[in-house]
């Protein structure tokens, strides 16, 4: 089937854009990230919204009884082709950092702003309306095509755990929550807590999730002026809030910590400089601060899929207890247990710090010259004209890890200009237009046997 670009962009893209705005306006982020905690009502609303849309188009739909996931099927093929999207978003963080309220989407200067515009509500709608165009124009896939909607990708992944436990696995498919042209490899991901007991006369608290750079942290204790002076000398913003020093960093996706500024790490660095003693202060300041590959701890773990990266998301230190988290992205050929977690455990033992491994997500690896990667690359080059594009490896962890035969395909065009998990998240309108065309043509190619 030939995809008519003019019809797609003039008649279907405007609808996709308007529906993207509507789902962005639903603040579907988890307030309580404890596994098993109830979903926010806004997450349930956006799940029902997408399912209702699919049902109106003639899909067969299903919603899990606990709203953990839903899916919508089209076609009668014996094999199942999946497109897995997630409808939850990361928290908005410090609202004063947003130029426009995060859940009031706005198009400005050729960009759609709002939390979830790029991760993952924009790509979700582009896929839905790409497929709507196809079925409206008589396309009949050889597979049954299943859109799967997850609700806890940014936190616990219990949505896909439940799906895999209860539902049919896909024979092939993709996840529009990575990067273009196509992601042939995704690193291991390990979430780790550094914990322990230590008496101190200060309190520190900041961060919400493992997989976003800690961008705002509070300090209550001595030597505030000295700490603030060191931070100011390093261009780190601070302000006083009652008796607390607030340290401001820059948010970024946990897979790209070098793109952000970790407020917690900078605070601990400054505390070390002024002579404040604490196991976490000493360890972070000397071995983790701005050392994203932490080679002094792990050695060089770099392989063809990149280097190790370490991100701090959450910190809480009180008199008697402390917790400092890491989100590690680990190269595909390395062993996350031996090369990272066990090595870290031995290293921090001398500081009186314990390591608690909270989770390990599996790697993903597709041969670069395999059929799936080759077909996707052909479409990408056709639409973009970028004949030099090559499959890439990423640190980001997508739902491609949730089951076999799934690959991350889009939707980020430029990793170096990513706004995922950042303040003032946006997606360029021209990128959304490219997305809907790429996905429409790819679905045709990938779902014909």
C-alpha positions, 0 to 999 in steps of 0.5 A: 500500500502506498502512503499518500503524504499529503492526505496523511499530513493534511487530514490526519496529522491535525487530529493527532495533534489535537488529541495529543494536547488533550492527553497531555492535559491529563497529569498522569504521573504517579504520586506514590511510586510504591509498587501496588499503590493505586493509580492516579485518577488522571492516569486512569482517565488517559487510559480510558481516553485512548481505549475509547478512541480505538473502540470508536475506530473498530478495534477490539479492546480490553482494560485490565481490571486494575487499570494496569494496562489495556490493549486494542486489537485490529485484524485477524492475523495468526501472528501478533504485532505489538506497538507498546506505548506508555501513558504515564509521565514523570512528575513535573518537578518544580513548577516555577521552572516551567515557562508554561504550566506543564499540563496546559499544552501550548504550540509556540515557535513551532514546538508543542510544549507540555509534560509528555509531549515527547515522552510518550504521549506525542509518539503514542498519538502519532502511531494511533493516527498513522494506523487510523490513516491506514485502515481508513484507506483499506490497509489489511495487515497480515498480523493482528496489530495490537496497541498496548498501553502501559501506565507505570513505565516511569516507575514500577513497570508493574503494568507490563509485568501484569501484561506478560503474566496474563496476556499473549506475547507479541511475535514482533513489534516496536516501542515508540519511546526511544530514538530514531533511526532504530535502537538495536541495543539497550543497556542493562539498567540497575536501580540501587540504593546506598543506605546506612546509619550515621549520626549527623546534625543536618538534613538533606532531601530531594528527588522523586524517581530513580531515572531523572537527574535530581534538580532540587535538594534542600539542606538544613544544617550548619555552614549554610553560608560557606556551602552557598559560597562554594556552589555560587563559585561553581555557578550553582543556584541557591536560595533560602526557604525559611531555615533551609538552603535550596540547591537548584540543578537542571533536570534531565533523563536518567540515561543522559545525566551529563545533560543535567546538573545534579543538585544533590551531587553538587551539595555533597561536593560543597559539604565535603569542601567545607569539612562536613563529615558523612559517609555519603558526603565522602563517597559521592564527593570523591568518586561520583560527583560529575564522574558519570562513568565512575571509572575509579569504582568500576574501571572502564566498562565501555563496549560497542553500546557505550560506557556506563552512566550513573545518575542520582535521582533521590537523596534523603539524609537525617540524623541516624539514617541515609539513602542515596540512589543510583540509576546505572545504565550498563553496557550490553556485554557487561554483567550487571551483577558482577561488574557493577553491583557486587563491585560497588558493594565491595567498594563502599563497604569501607565507608560503612555504606550498604548496597540494596539492589532494587531492580535490574532490567534486562538488555535488548540486542537485535543484530544490525543486519537482521530483517527487523532492523533492515526494514525499519532503516529502509523506511527511515532513510526513505522518509528523512533522506538521511542515507548515512543513518545507522542503528544506535545503542542507547542507555534508555530503558524502554518497554522493548525489554518487557518481552522478546521480539520488541525493538525501540523505534523512535521517537527522539531524532536528536539525543543531544537535544532531548527534552525528555524528563526535563523542564519545558519538555517539548517536541517540534511540530515538524518532528511529529509530522515526520513521525506520523509518516515514518510510522505509517510506512513502517507499519505497512512494511513490518506487518506484511509477511 
